[in-house]
Amino acid sequence: MFLNDEGLRAGWRLLLFIGLALAVLFLLGRLSHLLGVRIAAGLFGPLTAIEGESLLFFSVFAAAAVMAKLERRSLAHYALSLKGAFGRRFWEGAVWGLAALSLLMIAIWLGHGYSFGSVALAGRELLKYAALWAAAFLAVAFFEEFLMRGYALFTLATGIGFWPAALLLSCLFGTLHLGNLGESWVGGLSAGLIGFFFCLTVRRTGSLWFAIGFHAAWDYGESFIYSVPDSGSMVPGHLMESSFRGPAWLTGGSIGPEGSVFVFVLIGLLCLAFDRLNPEVRFPAVTAPASTVDELAAPQ
C-alpha cells in the first residue's frame, strides 16, 4: 500500500509534499504576522500581491526542495531548472501570452464589445504601477505554475501517467478559480483548459519557464494593459479606463475575457500551434528510483 519498485508511492509522496508546504506556510504566516506582512487572498494591491504570492511560492518551493533531497533528484526534475531561468523559453512564453491575449481582445473589440477608453495613468504613477504589477503577476505565475505543474505534475505522472495527471490537475486548477469573487463555471472551465495547455508546454519544453512567462504576461496584459476583469476581479492602478459592452458570451461579462466564447477557440488554436511547433516530448525525464525515500520508509 505504501511502497512500489520506485520507493514510496506517488500518492504518499504528494501528500508528504502538501504537508510540508502547509507547514512552511504556517511558519511563514506566523513570521509574517510578527513582521506586519499580509499573505494575500486576492489582488488587493500590487505590494500585497507581491508579498503574499512570494510567500506562497516559497512554501511550495521549500517543500519541493526537501522532497528533492529525499528522492535524490534535482529541482530540474520538477520542471524548474535554474539553468533556464528567464532564458529563451520564458520570453517566448511572455510573447505568446501577450499576443494570445491581444488576439482575444481584438476579437471582442471587432464584435463591438470592448472600448479602450482613455489612459488613466501618467508619469511616475504609470511607471510605478507598470513595474509593481509586472512583479506581482510574475509572483502569481511562479506560485500557481510550480504548485500545479511542478512537483505535483511530476509526481502524479510517475504514478498514473502524464496525461491523466495533467487532466486531474487542470480540473483542480479550474475548480480553485471558482473561489474568486465574480467567477463562474465558464471562467473556471477556461482556467482549467488553459491549465491543460500549460501542461502541454511543460511536456514539450521540459520546463515551467514557458508557462511562467505566458501566465505572467497574460495576467499582466489583462489586468494592467487592457484593464479588464481577470477571473472576476479588477485591480487598482490599471492603465486605461476601458469598458465592456454587449452580451456576456462575447465579452465574458463580469468574469472578463476568460469568460468569452472566443477564449475556447483561442485555447484550441494555442494547443494545436504549440503541438506542431514543439513535437518532441521532454517531460517527465527518466529518473532513478527515489531510493532515499525507500530507505526512510524501510524498517530500521
C-alpha positions in Angstrom: 0.0 0.0 0.0 2.9 2.4 0.7 5.8 1.2 -1.5 6.4 0.0 -5.1 9.5 -0.7 -7.1 10.5 3.1 -7.0 10.1 3.5 -3.3 7.2 5.4 -1.7 4.2 5.5 -3.9 3.4 8.7 -5.8 0.2 9.5 -3.8 2.0 9.3 -0.5 4.9 11.5 -1.8 2.4 14.1 -3.0 0.6 14.1 0.4 4.0 14.5 2.1 4.8 17.4 -0.2 1.5 19.1 0.6 2.0 18.6 4.3 5.5 20.1 4.1 4.2 23.1 2.1 1.4 23.7 4.6 3.9 23.5 7.5 6.2 26.0 5.8 3.3 28.3 5.0 2.1 28.2 8.6 5.6 29.1 9.9 5.9 31.9 7.3 2.4 33.1 8.3 3.4 33.4 11.9 6.6 35.2 11.0 4.8 37.5 8.5 2.3 38.4 11.2 5.1 39.4 13.5 6.6 41.5 10.7 3.3 43.0 9.6 3.3 41.3 6.2 0.0 40.1 4.9 -0.4 36.9 2.9 -2.8 38.0 0.1 -6.0 36.0 -0.6 -6.6 38.2 -3.7 -5.1 41.0 -5.7 -6.0 43.9 -3.4 -2.9 45.9 -4.5 0.4 45.1 -6.1 2.5 45.2 -2.9 0.1 42.9 -1.1 0.1 40.6 -4.0 3.9 40.5 -4.3 4.3 39.8 -0.6 1.6 37.2 -0.4 2.3 35.3 -3.6 6.0 35.3 -2.9 5.4 33.7 0.5 3.1 31.1 -1.1 5.6 30.3 -3.8 8.4 30.0 -1.2 6.3 27.5 0.8 5.8 25.1 -2.1 9.4 25.7 -3.4 10.8 24.8 0.1 8.6 21.7 0.3 9.8 20.6 -3.2 13.5 21.2 -2.2 13.0 18.9 0.8 11.4 16.2 -1.4 14.2 16.6 -3.9 16.7 15.7 -1.2 14.6 12.7 0.0 14.1 11.5 -3.6 17.7 12.2 -4.7 16.5 14.3 -7.5 17.1 17.9 -8.6 14.5 20.7 -9.0 15.0 20.3 -12.7 13.1 17.0 -12.5 10.2 19.1 -11.2 10.4 21.3 -14.3 12.0 24.3 -12.6 15.6 24.2 -13.8 17.7 27.2 -12.7 19.8 26.7 -15.9 17.0 28.1 -18.0 15.9 30.8 -15.6 14.5 33.8 -17.5 16.0 32.5 -20.7 14.6 32.0 -24.2 11.7 29.8 -23.1 10.5 32.4 -20.6 10.5 35.3 -23.1 9.0 33.1 -25.8 6.2 32.3 -23.3 5.7 36.0 -22.5 5.4 36.9 -26.2 2.9 34.1 -26.7 0.9 35.1 -23.7 0.6 38.8 -24.6 0.0 38.0 -28.3 -2.7 35.5 -27.4 -4.5 37.9 -25.1 -4.2 40.7 -27.7 -5.9 38.4 -30.3 -8.7 37.7 -27.9 -9.2 41.4 -27.1 -9.2 42.3 -30.8 -11.8 39.7 -31.5 -14.0 41.2 -28.7 -13.3 44.7 -30.0 -14.3 43.7 -33.5 -17.5 42.4 -32.1 -18.1 45.9 -30.6 -17.8 44.5 -27.1 -14.7 46.4 -25.9 -13.7 50.0 -25.7 -10.1 51.1 -24.9 -11.2 54.3 -23.2 -8.7 56.9 -22.0 -5.3 56.4 -20.4 -5.8 56.5 -16.6 -2.1 56.8 -15.5 0.8 59.1 -16.4 4.3 60.0 -15.3 5.6 58.4 -12.1 2.2 56.7 -11.4 2.4 54.9 -14.7 6.0 53.7 -14.2 5.3 52.7 -10.6 2.2 50.6 -11.3 3.6 49.2 -14.5 6.6 47.8 -12.6 4.7 46.7 -9.5 2.1 44.8 -11.4 4.7 43.2 -13.5 6.4 41.9 -10.4 3.1 40.9 -8.8 1.9 38.8 -11.8 5.3 37.2 -12.1 5.0 36.1 -8.4 1.4 34.8 -9.2 2.8 32.8 -12.2 5.6 31.3 -10.2 3.3 30.2 -7.4 0.5 28.8 -9.5 2.7 27.1 -12.1 5.0 25.4 -9.6 2.1 24.4 -7.4 0.1 22.8 -10.2 2.6 21.9 -12.8 5.8 21.4 -10.9 6.3 18.8 -8.2 2.6 17.7 -8.3 2.6 17.1 -12.0 5.9 15.2 -12.0 4.9 13.0 -9.0 1.4 12.2 -10.3 2.8 11.4 -13.7 5.1 8.8 -12.2 2.0 7.2 -10.5 -0.8 7.4 -13.1 0.8 8.7 -16.3 1.4 12.2 -17.6 -1.9 12.9 -19.3 -4.2 11.6 -16.6 -2.2 13.6 -14.1 -2.4 16.7 -16.4 -6.2 16.3 -16.7 -6.7 15.8 -12.9 -4.6 18.9 -12.0 -6.2 21.0 -14.7 -9.6 20.2 -13.3 -8.4 21.1 -9.9 -6.9 24.4 -11.2 -10.2 25.3 -12.8 -12.1 24.4 -9.7 -9.9 26.5 -7.5 -10.6 29.5 -9.7 -14.3 29.2 -8.8 -13.3 30.6 -5.4 -12.5 34.0 -6.9 -15.1 36.8 -6.5 -17.1 37.3 -9.6 -16.0 34.0 -11.1 -18.4 31.5 -12.7 -18.3 27.9 -14.1 -17.4 29.4 -17.6 -14.3 31.1 -16.1 -13.4 28.0 -14.2 -13.7 25.9 -17.3 -11.5 28.3 -19.3 -8.9 28.3 -16.5 -8.9 24.5 -16.4 -8.3 24.4 -20.2 -5.5 27.0 -20.2 -4.0 24.9 -17.3 -4.1 21.9 -19.6 -2.3 23.9 -22.3 0.3 24.8 -19.8 0.8 21.1 -19.1 1.3 20.6 -22.8 4.0 23.3 -22.8 5.8 21.6 -19.9 5.5 18.2 -21.6 7.2 19.6 -24.8 9.7 22.0 -23.4 10.8 20.0 -20.3 10.4 23.1 -18.0 8.0 25.6 -16.5 9.7 28.6 -17.9 7.4 29.0 -21.0 4.3 28.5 -18.9 5.5 31.1 -16.3 6.3 33.6 -19.0 2.9 33.1 -20.7 0.9 33.1 -17.4 2.6 36.3 -16.2 2.2 38.2 -19.5 -1.4 37.1 -19.9 -2.4 38.3 -16.4 -0.4 41.5 -16.8 -1.9 42.3 -20.2 -5.4 41.5 -19.0 -5.4 43.4 -15.7 -2.9 46.2 -16.3 -2.6 47.0 -20.0 -6.2 46.2 -21.3 -7.6 47.0 -17.8 -10.4 44.4 -17.8 -11.5 41.9 -15.2 -9.3 38.9 -14.5 -11.2 35.9 -13.2 -13.9 38.4 -12.0 -11.6 41.0 -10.4 -10.4 44.4 -11.4 -7.0 45.6 -10.0 -6.3 49.1 -8.7 -3.7 51.1 -10.6 -4.6 49.8 -14.1 -3.5 51.6 -17.3 -6.8 52.5 -19.0 -10.4 53.4 -18.3 -11.6 50.7 -20.6 -15.1 49.2 -20.7 -17.1 46.2 -21.9 -20.5 46.4 -23.6 -22.7 43.8 -25.3 -23.6 40.2 -24.4 -21.7 38.1 -21.9 -21.0 35.4 -24.4 -18.9 38.0 -26.3 -17.2 39.9 -23.5 -17.3 37.5 -20.7 -19.2 40.0 -18.6 -18.0 40.4 -15.0 -15.7 37.4 -15.5 -13.6 39.2 -18.1 -12.2 37.9 -21.4 -11.7 34.5 -19.9 -15.5 34.1 -20.0 -15.8 35.0 -23.7 -16.7 32.3 -26.1 -13.6 33.3 -28.2 -11.3 32.1 -25.4 -12.2 28.5 -26.1 -11.4 28.8 -29.8 -8.1 30.6 -28.8 -7.0 27.8 -26.4 -7.7 25.2 -29.1 -5.5 27.1 -31.6 -2.8 27.5 -29.0 -2.7 23.8 -28.3 -2.6 23.0 -32.0 0.1 25.5 -32.8 2.3 24.5 -29.8 1.9 20.8 -30.6 3.1 21.4 -34.2 6.0 23.7 -33.3 7.3 21.5 -30.4 6.8 17.8 -31.3 9.5 16.4 -29.0 8.5 15.0 -25.6 10.8 16.3 -22.9 8.9 15.8 -19.6 9.0 13.9 -17.3 12.6 13.0 -17.6 13.6 9.4 -16.9 14.9 9.3 -13.4 16.4 6.7 -11.0 14.2 5.3 -8.2 13.7 7.5 -5.2 15.9 5.3 -3.1 16.3 7.7 -0.2 12.5 7.7 0.4 12.6 3.9 0.2 15.3 3.8 2.8 13.4 6.1 5.1 10.3 4.0 4.7 12.0 0.7 5.3 12.2 -0.6 8.9 15.4 0.0 10.7 
